[in-house]
Amino acid sequence: MLDFKALNQLIHAPIRLGIMTVLSQQENSDFNFLKKTLDTSDGNLSTHLTKLEVAGYIKITKSFRDKLPHTSYNLTPEGKRELSTYLSQMRNILQQSVE
């Protein structure tokens, strides 16, 4: 039986899955890189980033570069574990669907 209810619904949303995937491939990313890569609006991206931060899946770091504010994002250890679990569950679902 395909168990879609077991999937982490916080990660399952397309933009949040995209954020998690990008951050799993890069040590950290800034807002504009994520916005361009995921082809989304400022408000939409900001909302999804906040949800992932509140869940403890990403860390947001604010700093200055050449006297300009700079925000970077990276996965936390918990975020890496949750993404790994999510991907494993998806693989199982996909494998079962082709059997």
N, C-alpha and C positions, 0 to 999 in steps of 0.2 A: 504494500500500500504506500502511495506517495504521501509523505508527511510534510505538507507545505506549512502547517501551523508551527512546526519546530523552527522554521527559519526566523532569524533575527529580523523583525519587521523594521527596526530602526535602520539597519544597514540595507535592507531590501529595496528601499526607495531609490529610484534611478540616480538622482543627483548625489545622494549620500553614498551609494555604492561606488559611484564615480570618484568622489572625494577620497574614500578609503582606498580605492585601487591606485589612484595617482600617488597618494601619500605612502603606499606600501612600496612603490617603485622609486621614490625620491626621499632622501633623508628629511628634507623639508621643502615646502613650497610657499610662495607668497600668494596673496589674494588675486592679483591680476593674472598670474599664471593659471591658477585654478579656474578663474572666470573664463579665460580664453580657451583653455583645454576642454572644459565642460560645456562651453557655449551657453552660458546662463547669465541672468541679470545679477546686479549687485545685491539687490534685496533677497532674491531667491537663494543665492549662494550664502549670504550672511545668515539667513534663517537656518539652513541646513548645517552650517558650520557650528552654530550655537547649539543645536540639538546634539551634535556629536561631542561637543565640548562638555555639555552638561552630563552626558552619559559617561564621560571619562575616556572616550575613545581617541580624542585628539587633544593636543596641547597647543594653545595659542600663545605666541611670544611676541610682545610688542617692543620695538626698539627704534633707534634712529639711525639712518644712513645719510651721510652728508647733510645733517640737520633736518632731514625729512623723516616723518614717521614711517615705519616699516613693520608690517605684521607678517609673521611666518607661522606655518602650521606643520605639525608632525604627528604621527601616530604614537600613542602611548603603548606601553607593553600590553595593557588590557585591550586596546584597540587592535593590536596585532593578533592577539589570541582570538578575539571575537570575529575578526575577518577570516582568520584561518578556519575557525569552526563553521562559519557561514559557507565558505567555499567548499569545505568537506561535505556539508549537508547538501549543497547544490549538486556536487558531483554524484552523490548517492542517488538523489532524485533523478538526475539525468540518466544515470546508469540503469536504474530501475525502469525508466520509461522506454528504453530501447531493448529491454529483455523480453 
